[in-house]
Amino acid sequence: MNPYIAGIALGFVLFASFLLCGKGLGGSAAWARLSAYLMHLIAPAHIENSPYFGHYFAHGKNPLHFWLVFLGIGTFLGGLVSTFIHGRSKIEVNKGPGISVRGRLVYALAGGILVGFASRLGLGCTSGQGLAGAAMLSLGSWAFLFSVFFGGYATAYFVKDGWL
Amino acid sequence: MAPILKIAQMANSPVDLFLAVCLGFFFGLVLESGGLANCRKIAGVFYLYDVTVVKVMFSAILTAMLLLYATSALGILDISILYLPDTFIISYILAGTILGVGMVMGGY
């Protein structure tokens, strides 16, 4: 799809979210809550007493009973349907030409840990802060967004074997 | 007046959560259609071989921003009660930088 058309469509979806529910679209909260839920299965007392995750479970609450988790379920389904529409639904490890599958997965895990931590520190990821916050002209969101580009460009040279 | 469900005091009601799934569906559909589910396109931004992600992102921000402020000016949308994270500039700069490092490593 033409990227400008996709962008305008994305802008309408984001606007609809604000207009209907009063909240923007976010991607990372669902993952944080899913992780908390899974960790809770293994070490319930530890997670309930965790200063960060504890409030997900306050008063016997289910951490998955949360708006952004439902949004995440929809996002998964929408993405899946889109791969069928565009005929690109397949199981693969998408990577640059010069890296092994194993190397790509190591980079993905390391990058994922950093993104996961950063999205909690920043109260959002490129969706919640980068799209929703930026569209509301929040100064903090714009500072976040430009810092993402800064961090990416500053690091790109050192991990170029992963992509080029 | 909008935001409709917030004003109707129906935040986190079954209707609100059902709408979340619907909005998410279109969110995922548009993201994947635009190529943002492809890690090589995400990485492309940082090596300038493919800037699709930047085109999608900034057209989305601009579109949503114009719609938000236009409907607010027309008195349809009360922008002041929309969810907005508090501003912690130093934390956000740090978080954004770490996220950028992770993004170019992981591709998402």
Interface residues (C-beta under 8 A of the other chain):
Chain A: M1 P3 Y4 A6 G7 I8 A9 L10 G11 F12 V13 L14 F15 A16 S17 F18 L19 L20 C21 G22 K23 G24 L25 W67 L68 F70 L71 G72 I73 G74 T75 F76 L77 G78 G79 L80 V81 S82 T83 I85 H86 N94 K95 G96 Y107 A108 L109 A110 G111 G112 I113 L114 V115 G116 F117 A118 S119 L121 G122 L123 G124 C125 T126 G128 Q129 G130 L131 A132 G133 A134 A135 M136 L137 S138 L139 G140 S141 A143 F144 L145 F146 S147 V148 F149 F150 G151 G152 Y153 A154 T155 A156 V159 K160 G162 W163 L164
Chain B: A2 P3 I4 L5 K6 A11 N12 D16 L17 F18 L19 A20 V21 C22 L23 G24 F25 F26 F27 G28 L29 V30 L31 E32 S33 G34 G35 A37 N38 C39 R40 A43 G44 V45 F46 Y47 T52 K55 V56 M57 F58 S59 A60 I61 L62 T63 A64 M65 L67 L68 T71 L77 I79 I81 L82 Y83 L84 P85 D86 T87 F88 I89 S91 Y92 I93 L94 A95 G96 T97 I98 L99 G100 V101 G102 M103 V104 M105 G106 G107 Y108
